[in-house]
């Protein structure tokens, strides 16, 4: 069982190469040279729709 909730959050602003790495499960290897930036990135979230609104 997975507990989920919908929240409104800031958009991450990743570049296409970063998005591809995250979708391929290689997100932990990104931003190792910038630890403060890495703290603010959430690589486990995904987009979904609820009642026509994108979350």
The 8 nearest C-alpha neighbors of each residue, nearest first, counted from 0:
[[1, 2, 3, 4, 5, 43, 44, 45],
 [2, 0, 3, 4, 5, 44, 43, 45],
 [1, 3, 0, 4, 5, 44, 6, 43],
 [4, 2, 1, 5, 0, 6, 44, 45],
 [3, 5, 6, 2, 1, 54, 7, 44],
 [6, 4, 54, 7, 3, 49, 47, 8],
 [7, 5, 8, 4, 54, 3, 9, 53],
 [6, 8, 54, 5, 9, 10, 53, 4],
 [9, 7, 6, 10, 54, 11, 5, 44],
 [8, 10, 11, 7, 12, 6, 40, 39],
 [11, 9, 12, 8, 13, 7, 40, 54],
 [10, 12, 13, 9, 40, 41, 8, 39],
 [11, 13, 10, 14, 9, 15, 18, 17],
 [14, 12, 11, 17, 18, 15, 16, 10],
 [13, 15, 17, 16, 18, 12, 19, 11],
 [16, 14, 18, 17, 19, 13, 20, 12],
 [17, 15, 19, 18, 14, 20, 13, 21],
 [18, 16, 20, 14, 15, 19, 13, 21],
 [19, 17, 15, 21, 20, 16, 22, 13],
 [20, 18, 16, 22, 17, 21, 23, 15],
 [21, 19, 25, 23, 17, 18, 22, 26],
 [20, 22, 26, 18, 24, 23, 25, 19],
 [21, 23, 19, 24, 20, 18, 25, 26],
 [24, 22, 20, 21, 25, 19, 26, 18],
 [25, 23, 21, 22, 26, 20, 27, 19],
 [26, 24, 20, 21, 23, 27, 28, 22],
 [25, 27, 21, 28, 29, 24, 20, 42],
 [28, 26, 29, 25, 24, 42, 21, 30],
 [29, 27, 26, 25, 31, 30, 20, 21],
 [28, 30, 26, 27, 31, 17, 25, 37],
 [29, 31, 33, 32, 37, 34, 28, 36],
 [32, 30, 33, 29, 34, 28, 37, 27],
 [31, 33, 30, 34, 29, 37, 36, 35],
 [34, 32, 30, 31, 36, 35, 37, 29],
 [35, 33, 37, 36, 31, 32, 38, 30],
 [36, 34, 38, 37, 33, 39, 30, 32],
 [35, 37, 38, 34, 39, 33, 40, 30],
 [36, 38, 34, 40, 39, 35, 30, 33],
 [39, 37, 35, 36, 40, 34, 41, 33],
 [38, 40, 37, 36, 41, 35, 11, 34],
 [41, 39, 37, 38, 42, 36, 11, 43],
 [42, 40, 43, 44, 39, 38, 11, 37],
 [41, 43, 44, 40, 26, 21, 27, 45],
 [44, 42, 41, 45, 21, 26, 40, 24],
 [45, 43, 42, 41, 46, 40, 47, 21],
 [44, 46, 47, 43, 42, 54, 22, 41],
 [47, 45, 54, 53, 44, 48, 5, 49],
 [46, 48, 54, 53, 45, 49, 52, 5],
 [49, 47, 53, 52, 51, 54, 50, 46],
 [48, 50, 52, 51, 53, 47, 54, 5],
 [51, 49, 52, 48, 53, 47, 54, 5],
 [50, 52, 49, 48, 53, 47, 54, 46],
 [53, 51, 49, 48, 50, 54, 47, 46],
 [54, 52, 48, 47, 49, 51, 46, 50],
 [53, 47, 46, 48, 52, 5, 7, 6]]
